[in-house]
């Protein structure tokens, strides 16, 4: 019998208007006093109006690290050493995938708590307990899955609604890939027999991602273009961050990387794609994977979806 190792969700997840107002209470519940921040520069400015004054007063300037560049082994190791020397008890990642991956890896290395506040919905980085590492030039290196789930994820939908819509579109593309990749992985790894329950949950999450995105993406994109929080936008945000993260969290290797992300990883070596977002490259990878699989019907359907 195969031994299953499931890290399906963070220890605690909050989403809703005003969720960040309770950040100090959350820190007190976690018995955290000293915090460090890893943030994108724009993300930090966008998040600050939603953060309680009592929290901002306790943040020391020297403990704010701006996530310029890529998530590299050298950077995360250096930060972890700083946290240990300064007796930091939790790292708060604020921003997109790069900031959150740096925060996750450095928190894990320092063996302290990890709290994530995504300011865009471009990936499931806030949810999944792994970091993707790159070389300094942006070439994909590897990813590392961590032994523990993230401590806390807090989503304030208004921040994401105010972000450039291109990030939401990239998140939709990245999350659609989870369905097609998980389907291919399961077909390859489990060609016969009934799937174990944990993998059924992963497959259910993958199908849910696809169903929500195909139905709600257009309305969610319109909401983001108008900086409005709507039910459709919240469903899409949760499909990208939470449900998307559950695909790999429950499925493990049967829910993570197949053709689409492998093609993305290879393309990062080409300097011509440096200005494209992760999800934009993955969207090409989905089409290439479907072409390799000779799934013409699904390829045609997805091309029509992209055109709308």
Secondary structure as UniProt FT lines:
FT   STRAND          12..15
FT   TURN            17..18
FT   HELIX           19..22
FT   HELIX           23..29
FT   TURN            30..31
FT   STRAND          35..39
FT   HELIX           41..48
FT   TURN            49..50
FT   HELIX           53..56
FT   TURN            57..58
FT   HELIX           61..63
FT   STRAND          64..66
FT   HELIX           73..85
FT   TURN            86..87
FT   STRAND          90..95
FT   HELIX           97..110
FT   STRAND          113..118
FT   TURN            125..127
FT   STRAND          130..134
FT   TURN            136..137
FT   STRAND          140..145
FT   STRAND          152..155
FT   HELIX           157..161
FT   HELIX           165..189
FT   HELIX           197..225
FT   TURN            226..227
FT   HELIX           231..238
FT   HELIX           239..243
FT   HELIX           244..251
FT   HELIX           252..255
FT   HELIX           259..267
FT   TURN            268..269
FT   HELIX           271..273
FT   TURN            274..275
FT   HELIX           278..292
FT   TURN            293..294
FT   HELIX           296..307
//
